[in-house]
Each structure stands twice: as structure tokens, then as C-alpha cells.
């Protein structure tokens, strides 16, 4: 199976919270990352979490890590239309493995 | 401060040709990694260089090679291009070998005809 799995699509209303989920197989990763990619652009680092943490909050973003279940999630509070993009979960050390990306659509 | 810069931004080649892609890391960053992103997929790891030495190699054929220069900039070379090499090639830089702060450039979009 895939090293990193994400659901492909998520649609929310503006102002709601978005939760993007990710499962992975490699438990040796030191850091776990969330990136955002807009059409035709590169990857923007949103946030990352050190593997010995359970949670990290950064303004509207909250990352939860469940190492036992190898599950990582990204919550975006008060989702805006500008948050519409593809979100990638990535795990690894010097050789990162990415999920296929979750396309977030925010409806006004 | 300038971010990670890549050149060229777009290029078109034909099968069998060779291509060189260039990357300048963020000032002070010693590590450069290369990733291939095929349309509709997540990026795949190709190489990592740290302090001018190869520190990691992904599952890519020997047609792919790279190097890092004394100023920490890097080149990715692909020989004998195939149609399947058409992709966005992303460069990432970081201060150290393993770090949470890994920043990507805008990529070089390669089309092979």
C-alpha cells in the first residue's frame, strides 16, 4: 500500500472548520509536515510537527499527531475562500514521502 | 530575503534530449533536495545533497543525476529524456540535513514531446 494516504477531496463552507486527515506507515520520521499548493505554484510550508509532540497550534492551524495509529490531521479554523488549494501531508527525514494531496474547496 | 529560486521556470524538450535544472537555496541553507511531481500526484523524492555530498537517493534511474556546488546551489541533470519525465521538478532547501523547516521553490515545469 501507499506510504502516505490522504482523502482526495474536501468541500466546506466559508467560516467552517476544515479537517484534513493523513495516515502513514513509516514511524521513524522525525518531522511530519503539511504543505499547501495553489494551481501552477510550488509547495508552501504551512506547518510541521516534531514526532514527539501530540499537538501544535499556529494561528488558524492545528496539527494533531497520533503516533500509535500513525494518523496526522490538519485543522483549519474559520476557513476562507483563499484557503482553497491542494494540501499535502509529508513524512520522512531527509527523504520525504508525500501523500497524493487533498483538494480543499471552500464555498462562499 | 529571497526564497528558493529555480530556473528555468518552463522548458520543452524532445525525447532523447538532455536537460539541466538549476536551484539556488535560501541564503545560509546547506541542504538541497530535488523532487519530481507528476500532474495529479504528490512529489517524489529524487536526491538530497548536504554540504556538497549526496545524502539520499530516491527510486529513480541512473539517467537522473545531481550535484551541489561550493556555494550550495545545485543542478539536476536528466539524460535520454522520456515522455514520462514530463513533470514539475521541485527544489527544496533547508539549513540542516533533517529539519522541520524545509522550503520549496516554485519549480521547473518540464514538458517532453
Boltz contact constraints between the chains, C-beta under 6 A:
constraints:
  - contact:
      token1: [A, 30]
      token2: [B, 98]
      max_distance: 6.0
  - contact:
      token1: [A, 31]
      token2: [B, 100]
      max_distance: 6.0
  - contact:
      token1: [A, 42]
      token2: [B, 90]
      max_distance: 6.0
  - contact:
      token1: [A, 42]
      token2: [B, 104]
      max_distance: 6.0
  - contact:
      token1: [A, 42]
      token2: [B, 105]
      max_distance: 6.0
  - contact:
      token1: [A, 42]
      token2: [B, 106]
      max_distance: 6.0
  - contact:
      token1: [A, 42]
      token2: [B, 107]
      max_distance: 6.0
  - contact:
      token1: [A, 43]
      token2: [B, 104]
      max_distance: 6.0
  - contact:
      token1: [A, 45]
      token2: [B, 103]
      max_distance: 6.0
  - contact:
      token1: [A, 48]
      token2: [B, 100]
      max_distance: 6.0
  - contact:
      token1: [A, 88]
      token2: [B, 42]
      max_distance: 6.0
  - contact:
      token1: [A, 93]
      token2: [B, 98]
      max_distance: 6.0
  - contact:
      token1: [A, 94]
      token2: [B, 48]
      max_distance: 6.0
  - contact:
      token1: [A, 94]
      token2: [B, 55]
      max_distance: 6.0
  - contact:
      token1: [A, 94]
      token2: [B, 56]
      max_distance: 6.0
  - contact:
      token1: [A, 94]
      token2: [B, 97]
      max_distance: 6.0
  - contact:
      token1: [A, 94]
      token2: [B, 98]
      max_distance: 6.0
  - contact:
      token1: [A, 95]
      token2: [B, 45]
      max_distance: 6.0
  - contact:
      token1: [A, 95]
      token2: [B, 56]
      max_distance: 6.0
  - contact:
      token1: [A, 98]
      token2: [B, 42]
      max_distance: 6.0
  - contact:
      token1: [A, 98]
      token2: [B, 43]
      max_distance: 6.0
  - contact:
      token1: [A, 99]
      token2: [B, 42]
      max_distance: 6.0
  - contact:
      token1: [A, 100]
      token2: [B, 41]
      max_distance: 6.0
  - contact:
      token1: [A, 100]
      token2: [B, 42]
      max_distance: 6.0
  - contact:
      token1: [A, 101]
      token2: [B, 42]
      max_distance: 6.0
